[in-house]
């Protein structure tokens, strides 16, 4: 559980927001997903729009560069062929990017839903088991730094 707490800086009239972790709230959860669970998530709609915007922007810049570099001197049929190739590649990239982003976000949404369903609403920090050691080490460094700040002042 992550809590944002306003703390007074000792010896001053200032305060600062500090993020504190509740060490006692750490718990291991197991998530079992099916493809149906992932496909039913609302992330597919938003990630499609995001994928479309990303690919359209990059493709537009590349197509403009090709036009400025070569397109002005090309014949109309050759230029139409290049535009057709760009559109085909765009569609392929949109689909691949959409599937990747939507799957990733859907899994994250399902993780968060599981924790909220089991433990209640709150500002939960979700950490994968493979990243736990690194996260815990950073958590202890921050905790030690806060304690040393208290001792100095």
GROMACS elastic network, one bead per residue, 0.5 to 0.9 nm:
[ bonds ]
;  ai    aj funct       b0    kb
    1    20     6  0.83416   500
    1    21     6  0.57633   500
    1    22     6  0.54123   500
    1    23     6  0.78937   500
    1    24     6  0.87649   500
    1    25     6  0.60888   500
    1    26     6  0.75427   500
    1   122     6  0.70173   500
    1   123     6  0.58530   500
    1   125     6  0.60992   500
    2    19     6  0.66294   500
    2    20     6  0.57878   500
    2    22     6  0.65472   500
    2   122     6  0.80830   500
    2   123     6  0.54719   500
    2   124     6  0.59090   500
    2   125     6  0.63969   500
    3    18     6  0.81824   500
    3    19     6  0.57230   500
    3    20     6  0.52144   500
    3    21     6  0.63167   500
    3    22     6  0.76950   500
    3   122     6  0.89388   500
    3   123     6  0.70139   500
    3   124     6  0.89504   500
    4    17     6  0.63700   500
    4    18     6  0.56408   500
    4    20     6  0.62476   500
    4    21     6  0.88488   500
    5    16     6  0.82732   500
    5    17     6  0.55753   500
    5    18     6  0.52553   500
    5    19     6  0.62729   500
    5    20     6  0.70289   500
    6    15     6  0.64240   500
    6    16     6  0.55495   500
    6    18     6  0.60940   500
    6    19     6  0.87484   500
    7    10     6  0.89671   500
    7    14     6  0.86769   500
    7    15     6  0.53457   500
    7    16     6  0.54918   500
    7    17     6  0.62495   500
    7    18     6  0.68046   500
    8    11     6  0.86802   500
    8    12     6  0.76678   500
    8    13     6  0.72210   500
    8    14     6  0.60019   500
    8    16     6  0.64585   500
    8    17     6  0.88718   500
    9    12     6  0.57801   500
    9    13     6  0.71083   500
    9    14     6  0.56987   500
    9    15     6  0.52617   500
    9    16     6  0.69589   500
    9   153     6  0.89539   500
   10    13     6  0.80317   500
   10    14     6  0.83526   500
   10    15     6  0.87363   500
   10   150     6  0.83421   500
   10   153     6  0.65146   500
   11    14     6  0.87256   500
   11   153     6  0.77950   500
   12    15     6  0.81333   500
   20   143     6  0.85325   500
   21    24     6  0.88296   500
   21    25     6  0.85283   500
   21   125     6  0.87939   500
   21   139     6  0.80224   500
   21   143     6  0.89916   500
   22    25     6  0.56061   500
   22    26     6  0.75447   500
   23    26     6  0.59023   500
   24    27     6  0.84610   500
   28   129     6  0.84963   500
   29   111     6  0.88700   500
   29   114     6  0.82209   500
   29   115     6  0.74817   500
   30   114     6  0.88275   500
   31   110     6  0.81790   500
   31   111     6  0.68819   500
   31   114     6  0.73353   500
   33    36     6  0.80775   500
   33    37     6  0.61121   500
   33    38     6  0.72646   500
   33   107     6  0.82817   500
   33   110     6  0.82487   500
   34    37     6  0.52333   500
   34    38     6  0.66547   500
   34    39     6  0.87955   500
   35    38     6  0.51494   500
   35    39     6  0.61166   500
   35    40     6  0.85777   500
   36    39     6  0.50750   500
   36    40     6  0.60292   500
   36    41     6  0.88133   500
   37    40     6  0.53092   500
   37    41     6  0.66935   500
   37   106     6  0.84519   500
   37   107     6  0.88467   500
   37   110     6  0.81512   500
   38    41     6  0.56114   500
   38    43     6  0.89580   500
   38   102     6  0.85785   500
   38   103     6  0.66511   500
   38   106     6  0.56143   500
   38   107     6  0.65899   500
   38   110     6  0.79481   500
   39    42     6  0.82712   500
   39    43     6  0.87700   500
   39    44     6  0.74720   500
   39   102     6  0.87503   500
   39   103     6  0.80060   500
   39   106     6  0.78681   500
   40    43     6  0.86399   500
   40    44     6  0.83053   500
   40   106     6  0.86347   500
   41    44     6  0.66163   500
   41    45     6  0.88267   500
   41   102     6  0.86491   500
   41   105     6  0.89082   500
   41   106     6  0.57791   500
   41   107     6  0.87628   500
   41   109     6  0.78794   500
   41   110     6  0.81606   500
   42    45     6  0.60081   500
   42    46     6  0.73039   500
   42   102     6  0.88201   500
   42   106     6  0.76066   500
   43    46     6  0.53700   500
   43    47     6  0.58449   500
   43    48     6  0.83395   500
   43   101     6  0.85589   500
   43   102     6  0.55416   500
   43   103     6  0.80408   500
   43   105     6  0.62547   500
   43   106     6  0.57102   500
   43   109     6  0.81778   500
   44    47     6  0.52808   500
   44    48     6  0.60272   500
   44    49     6  0.87759   500
   44    98     6  0.75549   500
   44    99     6  0.80001   500
   44   101     6  0.83524   500
   44   102     6  0.50384   500
   44   103     6  0.78425   500
   44   105     6  0.85149   500
   44   106     6  0.76984   500
   45    48     6  0.52800   500
   45    49     6  0.65882   500
   45    50     6  0.88173   500
   45   102     6  0.82199   500
   46    49     6  0.52639   500
   46    50     6  0.62407   500
   46    51     6  0.86370   500
   46   102     6  0.81023   500
   47    51     6  0.59073   500
   47    52     6  0.83589   500
   47    97     6  0.86398   500
   47    98     6  0.59085   500
   47    99     6  0.83731   500
   47   101     6  0.61950   500
   47   102     6  0.54219   500
   47   105     6  0.82543   500
   48    51     6  0.50811   500
   48    52     6  0.60457   500
   48    53     6  0.85854   500
   48    94     6  0.78058   500
   48    95     6  0.82196   500
   48    97     6  0.84224   500
   48    98     6  0.53141   500
   48    99     6  0.83598   500
   48   101     6  0.84998   500
   48   102     6  0.76053   500
   49    52     6  0.50746   500
   49    53     6  0.61990   500
   49    54     6  0.86834   500
   49    98     6  0.85421   500
   50    53     6  0.51569   500
   50    54     6  0.62049   500
   50    55     6  0.86380   500
   50    98     6  0.80324   500
   50   101     6  0.89792   500
   51    54     6  0.51860   500
   51    55     6  0.60845   500
   51    56     6  0.83264   500
   51    93     6  0.86196   500
   51    94     6  0.56989   500
   51    95     6  0.80887   500
   51    97     6  0.60703   500
   51    98     6  0.55355   500
   51   101     6  0.80319   500
   52    55     6  0.53799   500
   52    56     6  0.58719   500
   52    57     6  0.84718   500
   52    90     6  0.88565   500
   52    91     6  0.89433   500
   52    94     6  0.60512   500
   52    95     6  0.89708   500
   52    97     6  0.89398   500
   52    98     6  0.81730   500
   53    56     6  0.51705   500
   53    57     6  0.60940   500
   53    58     6  0.86613   500
   54    57     6  0.53619   500
   54    58     6  0.63200   500
   54    59     6  0.84690   500
   54    94     6  0.85129   500
   55    58     6  0.52454   500
   55    59     6  0.57627   500
   55    60     6  0.81809   500
   55    90     6  0.65365   500
   55    91     6  0.87707   500
   55    93     6  0.72620   500
   55    94     6  0.63519   500
   55    97     6  0.87718   500
   56    59     6  0.51371   500
   56    60     6  0.57573   500
   56    61     6  0.85249   500
   56    90     6  0.76152   500
   56    94     6  0.88770   500
   57    60     6  0.51507   500
   57    61     6  0.63558   500
   57    62     6  0.87250   500
   58    61     6  0.53139   500
   58    62     6  0.62699   500
   58    63     6  0.85904   500
   59    62     6  0.50251   500
   59    63     6  0.58772   500
   59    64     6  0.83652   500
   59    86     6  0.74757   500
   59    87     6  0.86793   500
   59    90     6  0.70879   500
   60    63     6  0.51240   500
   60    64     6  0.60242   500
   60    65     6  0.85177   500
   61    64     6  0.51470   500
   61    65     6  0.62025   500
   61    66     6  0.87037   500
   62    65     6  0.50339   500
   62    66     6  0.62052   500
   62    67     6  0.85855   500
   63    66     6  0.50276   500
   63    67     6  0.60988   500
   63    68     6  0.85835   500
   63    82     6  0.88866   500
   63    83     6  0.78511   500
   63    86     6  0.75674   500
   64    67     6  0.50155   500
   64    68     6  0.61201   500
   64    69     6  0.84683   500
   64    71     6  0.88700   500
   65    68     6  0.51466   500
   65    69     6  0.59862   500
   65    70     6  0.83584   500
   65    71     6  0.89048   500
   66    69     6  0.50333   500
   66    70     6  0.56540   500
   66    71     6  0.62232   500
   67    70     6  0.53728   500
   67    72     6  0.61280   500
   67    73     6  0.88557   500
   67    79     6  0.84638   500
   68    71     6  0.60921   500
   68    72     6  0.64935   500
   69    72     6  0.75008   500
   69    73     6  0.86632   500
   70    73     6  0.59314   500
   70    74     6  0.65074   500
   71    74     6  0.51154   500
   71    75     6  0.80526   500
   71    76     6  0.87953   500
   71    78     6  0.86701   500
   71    79     6  0.62672   500
   71    82     6  0.89894   500
   72    75     6  0.83262   500
   72    79     6  0.88511   500
   74    77     6  0.82635   500
   74    78     6  0.63721   500
   74    79     6  0.62406   500
   75    78     6  0.54116   500
   75    79     6  0.62711   500
   75    80     6  0.87263   500
   76    79     6  0.51221   500
   76    80     6  0.61654   500
   76    81     6  0.86942   500
   77    80     6  0.50826   500
   77    81     6  0.63018   500
   77    82     6  0.88157   500
   78    81     6  0.50720   500
   78    82     6  0.63911   500
   78    83     6  0.87743   500
   79    82     6  0.50977   500
   79    83     6  0.62750   500
   79    84     6  0.86194   500
   80    83     6  0.50867   500
   80    84     6  0.61394   500
   80    85     6  0.86600   500
   81    84     6  0.50269   500
   81    85     6  0.62270   500
   81    86     6  0.86482   500
   82    85     6  0.50775   500
   82    86     6  0.61986   500
   82    87     6  0.86610   500
   83    86     6  0.50198   500
   83    87     6  0.61663   500
   83    88     6  0.86100   500
   84    87     6  0.51269   500
   84    88     6  0.61743   500
   84    89     6  0.86249   500
   85    88     6  0.51179   500
   85    89     6  0.61553   500
   85    90     6  0.84725   500
   86    89     6  0.51824   500
   86    90     6  0.59860   500
   86    91     6  0.86433   500
   87    91     6  0.62077   500
   87    92     6  0.87117   500
   88    91     6  0.52635   500
   88    92     6  0.64111   500
   88    93     6  0.87236   500
   89    92     6  0.51543   500
   89    93     6  0.61192   500
   89    94     6  0.84974   500
   90    93     6  0.51334   500
   90    94     6  0.59383   500
   90    95     6  0.85598   500
   91    94     6  0.50973   500
   91    95     6  0.62284   500
   91    96     6  0.86850   500
   92    95     6  0.53214   500
   92    96     6  0.63028   500
   92    97     6  0.86139   500
   93    96     6  0.51539   500
   93    97     6  0.59318   500
   93    98     6  0.82450   500
   94    97     6  0.52091   500
   94    98     6  0.57861   500
   94    99     6  0.84852   500
   95    98     6  0.50424   500
   95    99     6  0.61325   500
   95   100     6  0.85920   500
   96    99     6  0.53132   500
   96   100     6  0.62364   500
   96   101     6  0.86707   500
   97   100     6  0.51285   500
   97   101     6  0.60159   500
   97   102     6  0.82836   500
   98   101     6  0.53477   500
   98   102     6  0.57813   500
   98   103     6  0.82251   500
   99   102     6  0.53145   500
   99   103     6  0.59008   500
   99   104     6  0.84549   500
  100   103     6  0.54239   500
  100   104     6  0.62456   500
  100   105     6  0.87160   500
  101   104     6  0.51948   500
  101   105     6  0.60988   500
  101   106     6  0.83921   500
  102   105     6  0.51974   500
  102   106     6  0.58142   500
  102   107     6  0.84972   500
  103   106     6  0.50996   500
  103   107     6  0.62243   500
  103   108     6  0.86854   500
  104   107     6  0.53994   500
  104   108     6  0.64258   500
  104   109     6  0.87782   500
  105   108     6  0.50208   500
  105   109     6  0.60843   500
  105   110     6  0.86099   500
  106   109     6  0.50305   500
  106   110     6  0.61951   500
  106   111     6  0.86312   500
  107   110     6  0.51002   500
  107   111     6  0.62069   500
  107   112     6  0.87080   500
  108   111     6  0.50745   500
  108   112     6  0.62897   500
  108   113     6  0.86297   500
  108   126     6  0.89680   500
  109   112     6  0.51862   500
  109   113     6  0.61130   500
  109   114     6  0.86126   500
  110   114     6  0.61049   500
  110   115     6  0.87110   500
  111   114     6  0.52110   500
  111   115     6  0.64279   500
  111   116     6  0.87430   500
  111   126     6  0.78762   500
  112   115     6  0.52469   500
  112   116     6  0.61617   500
  112   117     6  0.84716   500
  112   124     6  0.80794   500
  112   126     6  0.74668   500
  113   116     6  0.51739   500
  113   117     6  0.59278   500
  113   118     6  0.85189   500
  114   117     6  0.51015   500
  114   118     6  0.61084   500
  114   119     6  0.84061   500
  115   118     6  0.51710   500
  115   119     6  0.57087   500
  115   120     6  0.72692   500
  115   121     6  0.83888   500
  115   124     6  0.79055   500
  115   126     6  0.85322   500
  116   119     6  0.52759   500
  116   121     6  0.51757   500
  116   122     6  0.73220   500
  116   124     6  0.82401   500
  117   120     6  0.57715   500
  117   121     6  0.78200   500
  119   122     6  0.83971   500
  121   124     6  0.81651   500
  127   130     6  0.82876   500
  127   131     6  0.64701   500
  127   132     6  0.61444   500
  127   135     6  0.75425   500
  128   131     6  0.53819   500
  128   132     6  0.62244   500
  129   132     6  0.50686   500
  129   133     6  0.80790   500
  130   133     6  0.74784   500
  130   134     6  0.86870   500
  131   134     6  0.56110   500
  131   135     6  0.62160   500
  131   136     6  0.86690   500
  132   135     6  0.50305   500
  132   136     6  0.59056   500
  132   137     6  0.84482   500
  133   136     6  0.51772   500
  133   137     6  0.61278   500
  133   138     6  0.87055   500
  134   137     6  0.51796   500
  134   138     6  0.63691   500
  134   139     6  0.86509   500
  135   138     6  0.52184   500
  135   139     6  0.61392   500
  135   140     6  0.87313   500
  136   140     6  0.61962   500
  136   141     6  0.86193   500
  137   140     6  0.52338   500
  137   141     6  0.62807   500
  137   142     6  0.87593   500
  138   141     6  0.50455   500
  138   142     6  0.62305   500
  138   143     6  0.85734   500
  139   142     6  0.52385   500
  139   143     6  0.61721   500
  139   144     6  0.86569   500
  140   144     6  0.60185   500
  140   145     6  0.84270   500
  141   144     6  0.51721   500
  141   145     6  0.60988   500
  141   146     6  0.86924   500
  142   145     6  0.50385   500
  142   146     6  0.62540   500
  142   147     6  0.86820   500
  143   146     6  0.52106   500
  143   147     6  0.62956   500
  143   148     6  0.86839   500
  144   147     6  0.50577   500
  144   148     6  0.60983   500
  144   149     6  0.85203   500
  145   148     6  0.51050   500
  145   149     6  0.61163   500
  145   150     6  0.87194   500
  146   149     6  0.50090   500
  146   150     6  0.63966   500
  146   151     6  0.88521   500
  147   150     6  0.51443   500
  147   151     6  0.64496   500
  147   152     6  0.88694   500
  148   151     6  0.50113   500
  148   152     6  0.62284   500
  148   153     6  0.87653   500
  149   152     6  0.52785   500
  149   153     6  0.63954   500
  150   153     6  0.54981   500
